[in-house]
Amino acid sequence: MAISKKEENWLLNEKYGGKECPEFFEDAKRIEAGEPVDYVIGFTDFLGAKIDLSFRPLIPRQETEFWVEKAIQGMPAKKLRILDLFAGSGCIGISLLKNLPDSTVDFGEKDPELVLQIKKNIAINNIAAERARVFETDVFQNIPKEKYDYIFANPPYISHDKKDQVADSVIKNEPLTALFADDDGLFFIKKLLNESPDFLAPEGKLFIEFDAWQKEKIEELLTKTKFQGEFWKDQFNKWRVVACHL
């Protein structure tokens, strides 16, 4: 496919300072072959944080950025303890650390290479070491039994039977384990709803991103848990996140 003018300008300005060179044309060919422009450039912006993508985590989405910004706007200006699960690149937790300077964030990620990616992004964004901890964990498995004011989770939630609706460039280049989940895509969402109460402070909130069509199923799941849920739409008017409180 042809590289768009927007992608060409982004690549040229972000990676090559506006100067065409042989390397620029080689990178343009990578994009034309279907490789995501974010990987070719090597980083992206997420709510003012520079997110390195050299370990090829899931590329941060605009929809995620939209709801995380909304969540930040509703958070009190005080020291908060936050957990970012399924952290991937660390974009959510690092943006929280950048925008909430008195708070601390623990990151949970299963892939050991992405644990390194998160640590790299913490360093790139000049986050003080005492404000961030990174745990290699399968959901809550290795997370300390502590009480968090907020838990943010962008788990794998695409149902396997909807694979044909996902762009080829995503399937071929991004980590499939960060995209797809069993049980109609609800496997990890169910775990979060069932296990999060043990890790939340009394007034705490759990944010979970999901696929728009799953809203009714999640509403039904909530009736079987201790949670009340408020559903938010993204900037494209699609249901995208549920904010849960006990």
ZIZIFEN-V100563 format. One record per residue. N is the residue number from 1. PHI is phi as a letter, one per 20 degrees, with the letter a starting at -180 (NA if undefined). OMEGA is omega in degrees with one decimal (NA if undefined). NEAR is the number of other C-alpha atoms within 10 Angstrom. Layout:
n=N phi=PHI omega=OMEGA near=NEAR
n=N phi=PHI omega=OMEGA near=NEAR
This chain:
n=1 phi=NA omega=-178.5 near=8
n=2 phi=f omega=175.7 near=10
n=3 phi=f omega=179.5 near=15
n=4 phi=f omega=178.8 near=12
n=5 phi=f omega=179.3 near=9
n=6 phi=f omega=179.1 near=9
n=7 phi=f omega=180.0 near=15
n=8 phi=f omega=-179.8 near=17
n=9 phi=f omega=179.4 near=13
n=10 phi=f omega=178.1 near=17
n=11 phi=g omega=-175.9 near=23
n=12 phi=f omega=-174.8 near=20
n=13 phi=f omega=-176.2 near=14
n=14 phi=f omega=-172.5 near=14
n=15 phi=d omega=-172.4 near=17
n=16 phi=c omega=175.9 near=15
n=17 phi=l omega=177.4 near=10
n=18 phi=n omega=-176.6 near=13
n=19 phi=d omega=176.5 near=9
n=20 phi=f omega=180.0 near=11
n=21 phi=b omega=-178.7 near=10
n=22 phi=g omega=-179.8 near=8
n=23 phi=f omega=177.8 near=11
n=24 phi=f omega=-178.7 near=17
n=25 phi=f omega=175.3 near=14
n=26 phi=f omega=178.5 near=11
n=27 phi=f omega=177.8 near=19
n=28 phi=f omega=177.7 near=21
n=29 phi=f omega=177.1 near=15
n=30 phi=f omega=179.1 near=16
n=31 phi=f omega=178.3 near=24
n=32 phi=f omega=178.8 near=15
n=33 phi=e omega=175.1 near=13
n=34 phi=o omega=178.9 near=16
n=35 phi=f omega=-178.9 near=19
n=36 phi=g omega=-176.6 near=19
n=37 phi=f omega=-179.9 near=20
n=38 phi=f omega=178.0 near=20
n=39 phi=f omega=-178.5 near=21
n=40 phi=f omega=177.2 near=16
n=41 phi=f omega=175.7 near=20
n=42 phi=o omega=178.5 near=17
n=43 phi=b omega=174.7 near=20
n=44 phi=b omega=177.7 near=18
n=45 phi=d omega=176.7 near=15
n=46 phi=b omega=-179.8 near=20
n=47 phi=l omega=176.4 near=18
n=48 phi=n omega=176.7 near=12
n=49 phi=e omega=175.0 near=21
n=50 phi=e omega=-175.8 near=17
n=51 phi=d omega=176.4 near=27
n=52 phi=f omega=-177.3 near=26
n=53 phi=c omega=-172.4 near=24
n=54 phi=f omega=176.3 near=16
n=55 phi=e omega=176.3 near=17
n=56 phi=l omega=171.2 near=19
n=57 phi=f omega=171.1 near=22
n=58 phi=g omega=-179.4 near=20
n=59 phi=f omega=178.8 near=20
n=60 phi=g omega=-177.6 near=20
n=61 phi=e omega=176.5 near=10
n=62 phi=f omega=-179.8 near=14
n=63 phi=f omega=178.5 near=16
n=64 phi=f omega=178.3 near=18
n=65 phi=g omega=-177.7 near=19
n=66 phi=f omega=-175.8 near=16
n=67 phi=f omega=176.7 near=20
n=68 phi=f omega=176.8 near=21
n=69 phi=f omega=177.8 near=16
n=70 phi=f omega=178.6 near=12
n=71 phi=f omega=179.6 near=15
n=72 phi=g omega=-178.3 near=14
n=73 phi=f omega=-179.4 near=11
n=74 phi=e omega=-176.7 near=8
n=75 phi=e omega=-178.2 near=12
n=76 phi=f omega=-179.9 near=9
n=77 phi=e omega=177.5 near=12
n=78 phi=b omega=-180.0 near=10
n=79 phi=f omega=-178.0 near=12
n=80 phi=c omega=172.7 near=17
n=81 phi=d omega=-172.0 near=20
n=82 phi=c omega=175.7 near=25
n=83 phi=c omega=175.8 near=29
n=84 phi=d omega=-179.8 near=24
n=85 phi=e omega=-173.6 near=27
n=86 phi=l omega=-164.3 near=25
n=87 phi=f omega=176.5 near=30
n=88 phi=m omega=178.2 near=30
n=89 phi=f omega=-174.4 near=28
n=90 phi=n omega=-171.9 near=28
n=91 phi=f omega=-177.8 near=27
n=92 phi=f omega=-177.2 near=28
n=93 phi=f omega=-179.2 near=28
n=94 phi=f omega=176.5 near=29
n=95 phi=f omega=175.8 near=23
n=96 phi=f omega=178.6 near=22
n=97 phi=f omega=179.7 near=22
n=98 phi=f omega=-174.2 near=16
n=99 phi=e omega=179.7 near=16
n=100 phi=c omega=-168.0 near=17
n=101 phi=f omega=178.4 near=14
n=102 phi=e omega=-172.1 near=13
n=103 phi=e omega=175.2 near=17
n=104 phi=c omega=-179.3 near=22
n=105 phi=c omega=167.5 near=23
n=106 phi=d omega=-179.5 near=21
n=107 phi=d omega=174.2 near=26
n=108 phi=d omega=-177.9 near=29
n=109 phi=b omega=-176.0 near=25
n=110 phi=f omega=-174.1 near=18
n=111 phi=f omega=-178.1 near=18
n=112 phi=f omega=177.2 near=12
n=113 phi=f omega=179.8 near=14
n=114 phi=f omega=169.4 near=24
n=115 phi=g omega=175.9 near=22
n=116 phi=f omega=178.5 near=17
n=117 phi=f omega=179.2 near=23
n=118 phi=f omega=180.0 near=29
n=119 phi=f omega=177.9 near=18
n=120 phi=f omega=-179.0 near=18
n=121 phi=f omega=173.8 near=21
n=122 phi=f omega=-179.6 near=28
n=123 phi=f omega=-178.9 near=12
n=124 phi=g omega=-176.7 near=13
n=125 phi=e omega=174.1 near=17
n=126 phi=l omega=177.0 near=9
n=127 phi=e omega=179.1 near=16
n=128 phi=f omega=-173.9 near=11
n=129 phi=g omega=-176.3 near=11
n=130 phi=f omega=-179.7 near=8
n=131 phi=e omega=-173.7 near=15
n=132 phi=b omega=172.5 near=19
n=133 phi=c omega=-178.0 near=15
n=134 phi=c omega=-178.7 near=20
n=135 phi=d omega=170.6 near=19
n=136 phi=e omega=-169.6 near=19
n=137 phi=b omega=171.2 near=18
n=138 phi=e omega=-172.5 near=14
n=139 phi=l omega=-175.2 near=19
n=140 phi=e omega=-169.2 near=20
n=141 phi=g omega=-176.5 near=12
n=142 phi=d omega=178.0 near=13
n=143 phi=e omega=178.9 near=18
n=144 phi=g omega=179.3 near=10
n=145 phi=f omega=178.9 near=11
n=146 phi=c omega=-178.6 near=11
n=147 phi=d omega=-178.3 near=18
n=148 phi=d omega=174.8 near=24
n=149 phi=f omega=179.3 near=18
n=150 phi=b omega=169.8 near=25
n=151 phi=c omega=177.2 near=25
n=152 phi=d omega=-178.8 near=22
n=153 phi=b omega=171.2 near=24
n=154 phi=d omega=-173.4 near=21
n=155 phi=f omega=167.9 near=25
n=156 phi=f omega=-176.7 near=22
n=157 phi=b omega=178.7 near=24
n=158 phi=e omega=177.5 near=23
n=159 phi=f omega=-178.6 near=18
n=160 phi=g omega=-177.9 near=14
n=161 phi=f omega=176.6 near=11
n=162 phi=d omega=-178.2 near=11
n=163 phi=g omega=-177.9 near=13
n=164 phi=f omega=177.8 near=9
n=165 phi=e omega=-179.1 near=8
n=166 phi=e omega=-176.4 near=11
n=167 phi=g omega=-179.9 near=9
n=168 phi=g omega=-178.1 near=13
n=169 phi=f omega=177.1 near=13
n=170 phi=f omega=-179.0 near=16
n=171 phi=g omega=-174.2 near=13
n=172 phi=f omega=-170.6 near=12
n=173 phi=c omega=-174.4 near=15
n=174 phi=e omega=-175.8 near=18
n=175 phi=f omega=-175.9 near=15
n=176 phi=f omega=179.3 near=14
n=177 phi=f omega=176.9 near=12
n=178 phi=e omega=-175.6 near=18
n=179 phi=d omega=-167.8 near=20
n=180 phi=d omega=178.2 near=21
n=181 phi=b omega=177.6 near=19
n=182 phi=f omega=174.5 near=14
n=183 phi=l omega=-178.6 near=14
n=184 phi=l omega=-179.7 near=15
n=185 phi=n omega=-172.7 near=22
n=186 phi=e omega=-173.0 near=23
n=187 phi=g omega=-176.3 near=16
n=188 phi=f omega=176.3 near=20
n=189 phi=f omega=177.3 near=22
n=190 phi=f omega=179.0 near=16
n=191 phi=f omega=179.7 near=12
n=192 phi=f omega=-179.1 near=20
n=193 phi=f omega=-177.4 near=19
n=194 phi=e omega=-171.0 near=16
n=195 phi=d omega=-176.8 near=14
n=196 phi=f omega=-177.8 near=20
n=197 phi=g omega=179.5 near=20
n=198 phi=f omega=-175.2 near=12
n=199 phi=d omega=-177.1 near=20
n=200 phi=d omega=171.0 near=23
n=201 phi=f omega=-176.1 near=16
n=202 phi=g omega=179.9 near=12
n=203 phi=d omega=-173.4 near=10
n=204 phi=f omega=178.2 near=18
n=205 phi=c omega=175.3 near=24
n=206 phi=d omega=176.5 near=25
n=207 phi=d omega=178.2 near=23
n=208 phi=c omega=172.4 near=22
n=209 phi=e omega=-178.7 near=23
n=210 phi=b omega=177.2 near=22
n=211 phi=e omega=-170.2 near=16
n=212 phi=g omega=-175.4 near=14
n=213 phi=f omega=-177.4 near=11
n=214 phi=e omega=-173.4 near=17
n=215 phi=g omega=-177.1 near=16
n=216 phi=f omega=178.6 near=10
n=217 phi=f omega=179.5 near=11
n=218 phi=f omega=174.7 near=18
n=219 phi=g omega=178.7 near=15
n=220 phi=f omega=178.3 near=10
n=221 phi=f omega=-177.4 near=16
n=222 phi=f omega=-179.5 near=17
n=223 phi=f omega=-178.5 near=11
n=224 phi=d omega=-179.6 near=10
n=225 phi=c omega=177.4 near=14
n=226 phi=e omega=-171.0 near=14
n=227 phi=e omega=160.4 near=19
n=228 phi=d omega=-176.4 near=14
n=229 phi=c omega=173.7 near=19
n=230 phi=d omega=-175.6 near=12
n=231 phi=e omega=179.8 near=16
n=232 phi=d omega=172.6 near=16
n=233 phi=e omega=175.4 near=15
n=234 phi=e omega=-177.1 near=17
n=235 phi=f omega=178.3 near=14
n=236 phi=d omega=177.0 near=8
n=237 phi=m omega=175.9 near=9
n=238 phi=d omega=175.5 near=13
n=239 phi=g omega=-170.8 near=18
n=240 phi=c omega=-174.9 near=23
n=241 phi=b omega=172.2 near=25
n=242 phi=d omega=176.3 near=22
n=243 phi=d omega=-173.3 near=19
n=244 phi=d omega=173.7 near=20
n=245 phi=c omega=-176.4 near=19
n=246 phi=e omega=NA near=16
